[in-house]
């Protein structure tokens, strides 16, 4: 998947989409807030980061463009324990349990620009395909051997699909370069994780009896704030 993403970007950058039109390309990165719906309840947010390379078609008088993007996104959620606990007259703060999924993303979509004061604003819609490179779920293996209450790697769905809605501002530094400020929301259409019901688990609260762990289905939703820079390649027609 990484090789495919790199190959797509190299092809797009080298061809400039088309000899008949200009291109704009750049780099963006920033903080992310990940959310996950676990069955019928919302787990706590995960505060991480993301980065992406992107390229789009560019014609000065055309408000519409098409774009492609390859990015790295840390997604997931966290279970937080609010308030310290006291054991033997000692106060302890319980750290959050973070569930991290490191995803590579490929996205393609359309963008529409509009003028806002002296700045150029835009909004965009794109379709995404993602691949989960790694997780931190192995850190919960010791607990899961006792009672499988946390997600585990064998139930992770590595290939995902979703869409992204976003909007932002382009801040020109000159004729051929500038900066961007962007806010986007990215819900997944497919599950990041699915675990069927697990039966005949020893009930640690009632020795000698067994219980069941309900199925666990997890979907991602991510909010991202991006800061970036771009360069513009213009096509000038000469009579």
Backbone bond lengths (Angstrom), bond angles and torsions (degrees), N, CA, C in turn:
res aa  C-N    CA-C-N  psi(-1)  N-CA   C-N-CA  omega(-1)  CA-C   N-CA-C  phi
1 X - - - 1.463 - - 1.519 111.49 -
2 X 1.352 117.36 -40.47 1.459 120.84 178.07 1.513 110.15 -62.55
3 X 1.333 117.08 -44.21 1.464 120.56 -179.34 1.523 111.18 -63.12
4 X 1.342 116.62 -38.47 1.467 119.81 178.51 1.521 110.62 -64.01
5 X 1.341 116.82 -44.38 1.467 120.54 -179.69 1.519 111.42 -61.31
6 X 1.344 116.38 -44.90 1.457 120.01 179.86 1.518 110.89 -64.71
7 X 1.343 116.62 -40.79 1.460 120.16 179.98 1.524 111.62 -63.74
8 X 1.345 116.61 -41.31 1.469 120.02 178.82 1.519 111.05 -62.02
9 X 1.328 116.54 -45.62 1.465 119.61 -178.78 1.519 111.70 -66.17
10 X 1.329 118.00 -42.10 1.467 120.71 178.20 1.519 110.79 -60.59
11 X 1.337 115.66 -42.36 1.462 119.33 178.96 1.525 111.42 -62.33
12 X 1.346 116.12 -46.09 1.458 119.69 -178.39 1.522 112.00 -65.53
13 X 1.325 116.68 -41.83 1.450 120.05 -179.24 1.532 111.46 -67.93
14 X 1.329 116.34 -38.17 1.464 119.32 -176.16 1.515 112.38 -75.28
15 X 1.329 117.04 -33.53 1.460 119.16 -179.37 1.513 112.40 -89.16
16 X 1.346 117.23 -17.86 1.463 119.52 -176.83 1.514 111.47 63.47
17 X 1.347 117.59 33.26 1.457 125.09 -177.69 1.523 111.57 63.91
18 X 1.308 116.83 -51.99 1.453 120.99 -176.67 1.511 108.50 -163.81
19 X 1.304 116.58 145.55 1.461 120.45 177.13 1.508 111.76 -70.72
20 X 1.321 117.82 -10.89 1.455 121.46 -174.27 1.523 112.89 -93.79
21 X 1.332 118.52 -3.05 1.453 118.80 -178.34 1.515 110.48 -147.18
22 X 1.328 115.79 162.63 1.445 120.43 178.80 1.517 112.01 -79.90
23 X 1.317 115.46 175.51 1.456 121.82 178.25 1.521 109.46 -139.80
24 X 1.303 114.11 156.64 1.465 121.72 173.15 1.524 106.19 -131.96
25 X 1.329 116.81 132.54 1.458 119.53 -178.61 1.523 109.09 -141.84
26 X 1.344 115.53 158.17 1.448 117.84 -177.16 1.513 114.27 -172.91
27 X 1.309 113.69 -172.60 1.459 124.14 -178.74 1.521 107.86 -128.73
28 X 1.330 116.38 140.19 1.458 120.59 175.88 1.519 109.61 -143.64
29 X 1.326 115.15 153.38 1.466 121.50 -179.75 1.520 108.54 -160.16
30 X 1.334 115.54 166.62 1.450 118.24 178.43 1.516 112.63 164.32
31 X 1.328 116.65 -171.80 1.465 121.28 -178.77 1.524 112.41 -79.21
32 X 1.329 115.06 153.50 1.462 122.35 178.68 1.533 109.29 -130.65
33 X 1.321 114.85 150.98 1.457 121.34 171.16 1.523 107.32 -123.55
34 X 1.313 116.37 115.38 1.456 120.91 -178.24 1.516 112.05 -99.10
35 X 1.328 114.96 140.45 1.464 121.90 176.43 1.526 107.86 -127.68
36 X 1.316 115.86 148.18 1.458 120.66 175.43 1.521 109.79 -139.08
37 X 1.325 114.98 131.82 1.453 120.61 173.18 1.521 108.16 -91.34
38 X 1.325 115.39 116.05 1.462 121.60 178.54 1.519 107.49 -100.09
39 X 1.310 117.00 106.00 1.458 121.95 -175.38 1.531 109.30 54.60
40 X 1.326 116.97 -108.71 1.453 119.84 -174.79 1.531 113.22 -111.61
41 X 1.349 117.97 13.44 1.459 118.39 176.59 1.532 109.84 -132.70
42 X 1.321 114.67 156.21 1.457 121.83 -177.73 1.522 108.95 -95.55
43 X 1.331 115.93 120.77 1.458 119.22 175.43 1.528 109.23 -75.50
44 X 1.335 117.56 166.75 1.459 121.14 -177.35 1.519 112.78 -69.82
45 X 1.341 117.85 161.97 1.467 121.45 -177.49 1.527 112.55 -72.90
46 X 1.327 114.71 152.66 1.459 123.36 175.43 1.526 108.01 -115.26
47 X 1.332 117.55 125.79 1.458 121.89 -177.18 1.529 108.99 -102.57
48 X 1.341 116.04 109.52 1.461 120.36 -177.85 1.537 109.95 -138.48
49 X 1.331 117.52 -137.43 1.460 120.97 -170.48 1.528 110.49 -154.78
50 X 1.330 115.66 171.21 1.459 121.81 178.76 1.525 109.06 -154.57
51 X 1.319 115.45 166.69 1.466 122.08 174.48 1.521 109.54 -156.16
52 X 1.335 117.17 152.27 1.464 119.55 -177.01 1.524 110.77 -155.93
53 X 1.338 115.14 150.70 1.456 124.25 167.73 1.519 107.72 -107.41
54 X 1.332 117.71 140.41 1.457 119.82 -177.20 1.531 110.65 -143.77
55 X 1.313 115.19 159.42 1.456 122.81 176.51 1.517 108.18 -147.34
56 X 1.336 116.78 144.73 1.464 120.57 179.78 1.519 110.24 -144.37
57 X 1.315 115.25 157.99 1.458 120.14 173.46 1.523 109.06 -70.42
58 X 1.336 116.65 152.23 1.463 119.06 -176.62 1.527 110.14 -145.55
59 X 1.323 115.45 123.56 1.455 123.17 169.18 1.522 106.78 -137.69
60 X 1.304 116.31 127.20 1.460 121.83 -168.71 1.525 113.38 -56.29
61 X 1.306 118.37 -36.87 1.455 121.68 -175.77 1.520 113.70 -95.17
62 X 1.323 116.87 -2.24 1.468 120.70 -176.77 1.525 109.63 -102.64
63 X 1.335 118.98 119.10 1.468 120.28 -178.86 1.530 113.54 -75.13
64 X 1.331 117.17 -13.09 1.456 120.72 -177.73 1.527 110.63 -101.53
65 X 1.317 116.09 146.29 1.460 121.42 174.85 1.521 108.65 -150.14
66 X 1.330 115.32 163.15 1.461 121.30 172.81 1.523 107.63 -113.68
67 X 1.325 116.32 149.73 1.459 118.99 -176.10 1.519 111.11 -139.56
68 X 1.315 114.76 160.04 1.461 123.29 171.87 1.520 107.75 -134.19
69 X 1.331 115.39 148.96 1.463 119.44 -174.25 1.522 109.86 -149.41
70 X 1.318 115.92 140.19 1.460 122.21 172.67 1.522 107.74 -124.14
71 X 1.338 116.99 130.34 1.453 118.81 -175.00 1.512 113.76 -145.18
72 X 1.327 114.25 166.57 1.456 123.52 175.33 1.527 107.09 -117.29
73 X 1.331 116.97 124.66 1.461 121.63 -172.93 1.527 109.62 -132.42
74 X 1.329 115.83 127.02 1.460 120.91 175.14 1.525 107.37 -93.92
75 X 1.329 115.42 112.22 1.461 121.27 -175.12 1.527 110.38 -116.37
76 X 1.333 115.51 169.53 1.447 119.38 176.83 1.513 112.31 142.57
77 X 1.337 115.30 -151.77 1.464 121.80 -178.65 1.515 108.13 -159.22
78 X 1.335 115.61 178.81 1.463 119.72 -178.61 1.528 109.34 -145.68
79 X 1.328 115.27 144.42 1.455 121.68 172.15 1.520 107.83 -104.10
80 X 1.331 116.13 119.71 1.460 120.80 -176.09 1.519 110.99 -111.14
81 X 1.324 114.67 144.69 1.456 122.19 178.60 1.522 107.02 -109.75
82 X 1.308 116.27 110.06 1.456 121.01 -173.67 1.525 110.63 -85.24
83 X 1.315 114.39 121.99 1.449 120.12 179.70 1.518 112.02 95.98
84 X 1.338 117.75 144.02 1.473 121.68 178.88 1.527 111.49 -76.59
85 X 1.337 115.22 168.25 1.466 121.31 174.52 1.531 108.63 -119.83
86 X 1.305 115.84 157.74 1.457 121.54 -178.88 1.517 109.86 -117.86
87 X 1.354 115.84 124.75 1.457 122.65 178.08 1.528 107.76 -131.91
88 X 1.336 116.73 120.84 1.471 121.67 179.98 1.530 111.36 52.65
89 X 1.328 114.92 47.44 1.464 122.47 178.69 1.529 113.76 63.91
90 X 1.321 117.30 14.36 1.462 122.00 175.32 1.527 108.95 -108.82
91 X 1.344 115.88 139.07 1.463 121.87 179.87 1.520 108.79 -98.55
92 X 1.331 115.76 129.62 1.458 121.01 -179.47 1.532 109.84 -125.99
93 X 1.338 115.54 135.25 1.461 121.54 170.69 1.523 108.38 -92.96
94 X 1.319 116.69 127.02 1.467 121.00 -178.94 1.521 108.91 -88.46
95 X 1.337 118.80 121.55 1.469 119.84 179.86 1.523 111.50 -69.68
96 X 1.317 115.19 157.72 1.466 120.63 178.21 1.525 110.33 -69.03
97 X 1.317 115.66 145.77 1.460 121.54 170.23 1.534 107.93 -90.41
98 X 1.324 116.06 110.26 1.464 120.86 -178.49 1.523 110.06 -98.04
99 X 1.322 115.48 138.11 1.461 122.25 178.23 1.527 106.47 -117.25
100 X 1.343 116.14 104.35 1.462 122.49 -166.78 1.519 110.48 -110.15
101 X 1.341 115.17 133.61 1.457 122.59 176.49 1.536 107.79 -126.59
102 X 1.325 116.02 116.38 1.465 121.62 -179.06 1.519 108.76 -93.26
103 X 1.333 115.92 108.40 1.464 121.27 -169.93 1.516 112.44 -114.66
104 X 1.334 115.31 137.84 1.456 122.43 169.51 1.516 107.94 -96.38
105 X 1.343 116.54 133.81 1.463 121.07 -173.04 1.520 111.42 -125.23
106 X 1.324 116.15 139.33 1.465 123.81 169.06 1.519 107.75 -119.49
107 X 1.328 116.06 133.03 1.460 119.92 -174.64 1.524 109.99 -139.11
108 X 1.322 116.27 144.74 1.467 122.06 174.36 1.518 107.80 -139.60
109 X 1.332 116.26 143.89 1.454 118.38 -177.61 1.504 113.44 -172.75
110 X 1.328 114.95 -164.18 1.460 122.33 -177.99 1.525 109.03 -124.65
111 X 1.319 114.54 152.91 1.458 121.44 -178.05 1.525 108.73 -135.80
112 X 1.330 115.96 140.97 1.461 121.04 174.20 1.515 108.96 -123.49
113 X 1.343 115.12 132.99 1.459 120.88 -177.81 1.517 110.73 -105.94
114 X 1.323 114.68 156.11 1.459 120.73 175.96 1.528 107.94 -150.20
115 X 1.312 116.70 153.76 1.459 121.54 179.40 1.513 110.08 -86.35
116 X 1.331 115.55 134.22 1.449 122.24 177.18 1.516 107.61 -135.95
117 X 1.353 115.44 104.66 1.458 121.51 -172.32 1.532 107.83 58.21
118 X 1.322 118.44 -127.63 1.464 121.39 178.93 1.518 111.94 -94.30
119 X 1.321 116.19 1.62 1.454 120.69 -178.30 1.519 110.13 -103.87
120 X 1.309 115.21 159.74 1.459 121.61 175.91 1.521 108.43 -105.75
121 X 1.320 116.36 118.46 1.457 120.73 176.24 1.515 110.94 -98.04
122 X 1.314 116.58 167.51 1.464 120.22 178.20 1.523 109.60 -157.38
123 X 1.317 114.27 158.88 1.457 120.39 166.25 1.514 107.88 -134.09
124 X 1.333 116.12 154.50 1.461 120.35 -169.73 1.520 110.71 -144.36
125 X 1.318 114.14 153.96 1.460 122.11 174.07 1.519 107.92 -135.03
126 X 1.326 116.42 132.48 1.449 120.46 179.78 1.512 113.07 -142.05
127 X 1.315 116.15 153.27 1.463 123.36 173.59 1.528 108.54 -100.72
128 X 1.347 116.13 139.46 1.454 121.36 -174.35 1.526 112.01 -120.61
129 X 1.315 113.65 146.13 1.450 121.68 163.69 1.518 107.60 -123.52
130 X 1.344 117.87 137.83 1.456 120.57 -176.58 1.519 111.00 -133.34
131 X 1.334 113.68 155.63 1.460 120.24 175.36 1.524 108.12 -133.22
132 X 1.326 117.30 130.34 1.457 122.18 -179.56 1.526 109.81 -83.33
133 X 1.336 115.48 112.96 1.456 121.15 -178.31 1.531 111.78 -76.81
134 X 1.339 116.81 -41.10 1.460 120.77 -177.21 1.523 109.38 -163.18
135 X 1.324 115.64 167.18 1.468 122.85 176.10 1.529 108.69 -139.91
136 X 1.326 115.91 175.33 1.467 120.56 172.98 1.527 111.69 -108.16
137 X 1.317 117.47 17.81 1.460 120.64 -172.81 1.523 113.36 -67.58
138 X 1.338 117.49 -20.40 1.471 119.30 177.68 1.526 111.94 -61.57
139 X 1.348 116.69 -23.95 1.466 119.19 -178.67 1.521 112.10 -67.69
140 X 1.347 117.38 -12.31 1.467 120.83 179.59 1.529 112.27 -104.43
141 X 1.333 116.72 11.01 1.463 120.07 -176.95 1.531 112.38 -62.38
142 X 1.327 117.69 -38.35 1.474 119.79 -177.82 1.528 110.89 -63.12
143 X 1.332 116.36 -40.48 1.461 119.51 178.13 1.521 110.34 -68.66
144 X 1.346 116.25 -42.65 1.460 120.09 -176.94 1.529 112.85 -65.76
145 X 1.331 117.85 -26.49 1.470 119.30 176.20 1.525 111.09 -66.76
146 X 1.317 115.23 -29.84 1.460 119.74 177.98 1.525 110.93 -82.38
147 X 1.327 115.43 -55.69 1.466 122.22 176.07 1.532 107.00 -141.62
148 X 1.344 119.05 117.18 1.465 121.34 -174.98 1.538 112.65 -77.05
149 X 1.319 115.29 69.70 1.462 119.96 -176.55 1.532 112.34 -94.65
150 X 1.332 117.26 -20.43 1.459 120.64 -178.49 1.533 110.52 -100.87
151 X 1.327 117.61 158.54 1.474 119.80 176.24 1.533 111.09 -61.82
152 X 1.326 115.67 149.91 1.456 120.27 176.18 1.528 109.39 -132.57
153 X 1.338 115.57 158.57 1.465 121.67 -167.53 1.519 114.21 -61.45
154 X 1.320 117.78 -33.45 1.465 119.10 -174.65 1.525 112.77 -66.36
155 X 1.326 118.34 -16.34 1.470 121.17 179.79 1.531 112.82 -102.06
156 X 1.327 116.81 5.13 1.466 120.44 178.95 1.517 110.32 -73.28
157 X 1.330 116.98 134.33 1.459 122.83 174.24 1.526 107.94 -92.32
158 X 1.319 116.50 110.13 1.468 120.91 -171.45 1.529 113.57 -74.48
159 X 1.324 117.77 -31.59 1.468 121.46 -177.15 1.523 109.05 -103.47
160 X 1.328 116.78 126.70 1.455 122.62 -174.92 1.517 110.71 -128.51
161 X 1.339 115.41 161.18 1.456 122.05 174.42 1.520 108.75 -138.89
162 X 1.322 115.78 147.89 1.455 120.28 179.27 1.511 110.76 -170.01
163 X 1.323 116.02 -167.63 1.458 120.46 176.81 1.518 109.01 -140.04
164 X 1.329 115.65 164.91 1.461 122.01 -178.43 1.520 109.95 -133.63
165 X 1.325 116.19 133.11 1.458 123.10 171.60 1.524 107.54 -114.62
166 X 1.322 116.54 134.44 1.452 118.90 -177.69 1.511 112.43 -153.35
167 X 1.299 114.60 168.01 1.452 121.82 176.23 1.509 109.60 -156.70
168 X 1.327 115.99 158.30 1.454 117.34 -178.27 1.513 113.17 -171.47
169 X 1.312 114.33 -170.76 1.460 123.37 179.73 1.519 109.47 -125.22
170 X 1.333 115.68 141.04 1.458 121.73 170.55 1.520 108.11 -104.70
171 X 1.322 116.53 128.08 1.458 122.53 -176.41 1.526 108.07 -115.25
172 X 1.335 119.12 101.53 1.465 120.66 -174.81 1.527 112.87 -68.80
173 X 1.332 116.03 136.32 1.466 122.42 171.31 1.523 110.79 -96.42
174 X 1.315 115.46 -17.24 1.454 123.12 -177.12 1.511 108.51 178.45
175 X 1.326 116.79 -164.34 1.462 119.44 -176.86 1.518 112.57 -70.20
176 X 1.340 117.65 -30.40 1.463 120.03 -171.24 1.534 113.88 -120.06
177 X 1.315 117.87 8.56 1.471 119.60 -178.62 1.519 109.84 -149.92
178 X 1.320 114.82 158.31 1.451 119.28 179.26 1.510 111.57 -174.00
179 X 1.318 115.94 -176.71 1.450 122.26 178.22 1.519 111.02 -120.65
180 X 1.305 117.04 163.39 1.466 121.33 177.56 1.523 109.76 -133.01
181 X 1.302 114.33 150.08 1.459 123.98 171.69 1.518 106.04 -130.66
182 X 1.343 117.36 121.41 1.461 121.10 -170.12 1.518 111.35 -137.93
183 X 1.325 115.41 143.39 1.458 122.88 173.64 1.519 108.28 -124.68
184 X 1.329 117.68 131.06 1.465 120.66 -177.44 1.514 110.81 -139.70
185 X 1.327 115.15 156.56 1.456 123.31 174.49 1.517 108.25 -126.76
186 X 1.337 116.19 133.79 1.465 120.90 -172.78 1.523 111.28 -131.69
187 X 1.332 118.13 92.31 1.465 120.31 173.64 1.536 110.77 -83.78
188 X 1.311 116.25 142.42 1.460 120.97 174.01 1.524 109.70 -89.59
189 X 1.324 115.48 143.47 1.459 121.46 176.67 1.531 111.52 -91.69
190 X 1.317 116.32 -24.63 1.463 121.00 179.12 1.525 109.82 -110.83
191 X 1.315 116.20 165.99 1.454 120.85 -173.93 1.520 111.98 -83.01
192 X 1.315 115.29 139.99 1.458 121.25 172.01 1.527 111.22 -78.39
193 X 1.352 115.45 -24.43 1.461 119.72 -173.44 1.518 109.24 -154.34
194 X 1.319 115.60 137.72 1.469 119.18 172.50 1.518 109.38 -145.70
195 X 1.327 114.80 124.88 1.456 122.58 179.32 1.520 108.50 -127.55
196 X 1.325 118.86 119.33 1.470 119.88 177.79 1.529 111.05 -67.93
197 X 1.301 115.86 167.89 1.465 120.73 179.64 1.520 110.49 -59.66
198 X 1.334 115.76 138.41 1.462 122.00 178.72 1.533 107.91 -109.66
199 X 1.311 115.73 121.14 1.464 121.11 -176.91 1.528 111.68 -102.04
200 X 1.318 114.25 166.96 1.471 122.64 174.29 1.527 112.74 57.97
201 X 1.329 115.68 47.29 1.452 121.54 175.22 1.527 108.56 -95.51
202 X 1.333 116.63 135.37 1.466 119.98 178.48 1.522 109.53 -61.36
203 X 1.308 116.48 128.71 1.463 122.68 179.44 1.527 108.76 -83.84
204 X 1.347 116.70 107.18 1.463 120.07 -175.89 1.528 111.95 -70.62
205 X 1.336 117.01 -16.32 1.459 120.26 178.88 1.532 112.08 -91.22
206 X 1.340 116.31 -16.54 1.463 120.62 178.83 1.537 108.29 -135.08
207 X 1.326 117.26 82.17 1.473 121.19 -177.27 1.521 111.86 -51.81
208 X 1.344 114.45 138.09 1.452 120.56 179.69 1.506 113.98 90.91
209 X 1.323 117.93 -6.69 1.452 121.77 179.55 1.523 109.35 -116.95
210 X 1.306 116.06 162.29 1.465 121.64 178.27 1.520 109.86 -117.68
211 X 1.326 114.89 163.12 1.459 121.09 179.93 1.526 108.26 -143.33
212 X 1.308 116.22 -177.83 1.468 121.95 179.18 1.522 109.49 -124.90
213 X 1.331 115.98 147.32 1.468 122.86 173.13 1.522 106.98 -102.40
214 X 1.331 119.08 119.91 1.472 120.31 -178.42 1.526 111.96 -61.92
215 X 1.320 115.61 158.90 1.459 119.22 176.08 1.523 109.83 -60.36
216 X 1.326 115.55 151.46 1.459 121.14 -178.36 1.527 108.60 -125.16
217 X 1.324 116.66 120.43 1.462 123.00 179.96 1.527 108.20 -123.30
218 X 1.335 116.93 125.91 1.467 121.55 -173.25 1.525 110.10 -126.83
219 X 1.330 115.77 131.51 1.461 122.70 172.75 1.527 109.51 -122.38
220 X 1.337 114.96 149.22 1.465 120.93 179.37 1.520 111.97 -95.55
221 X 1.319 115.20 147.70 1.458 123.30 164.67 1.524 106.02 -142.27
222 X 1.343 117.03 130.06 1.456 120.67 -173.39 1.518 110.95 -130.61
223 X 1.330 115.76 134.95 1.464 122.89 170.05 1.524 107.92 -104.64
224 X 1.347 116.22 133.78 1.453 120.17 -177.71 1.524 110.88 -133.10
225 X 1.316 115.86 134.69 1.460 122.88 172.58 1.519 107.03 -110.30
226 X 1.329 116.47 122.61 1.465 120.97 -173.28 1.524 111.47 -118.87
227 X 1.326 114.28 139.50 1.457 122.88 170.76 1.517 106.56 -119.80
228 X 1.332 117.22 137.16 1.455 117.84 -177.13 1.507 113.61 -160.28
229 X 1.313 114.03 179.75 1.466 122.33 177.51 1.521 108.43 -130.94
230 X 1.323 116.09 156.06 1.460 120.67 177.87 1.515 110.60 -139.61
231 X 1.320 115.19 158.69 1.458 124.56 171.71 1.516 108.00 -123.91
232 X 1.319 116.63 147.68 1.457 121.66 -177.86 1.525 110.06 -118.09
233 X 1.314 114.80 132.68 1.468 121.68 172.67 1.515 107.70 -110.60
234 X 1.319 117.19 115.39 1.448 122.02 -178.32 1.522 110.96 -101.27
235 X 1.327 115.25 148.05 1.462 122.58 173.39 1.511 107.76 -104.25
236 X 1.311 116.52 120.52 1.463 122.57 -179.52 1.513 109.43 -108.07
237 X 1.308 117.68 121.99 1.461 122.52 -179.63 1.525 109.33 -88.88
238 X 1.324 115.44 133.08 1.469 121.86 -179.79 1.518 108.91 -118.80
239 X 1.332 116.03 125.20 1.468 119.91 179.97 1.535 109.72 -69.80
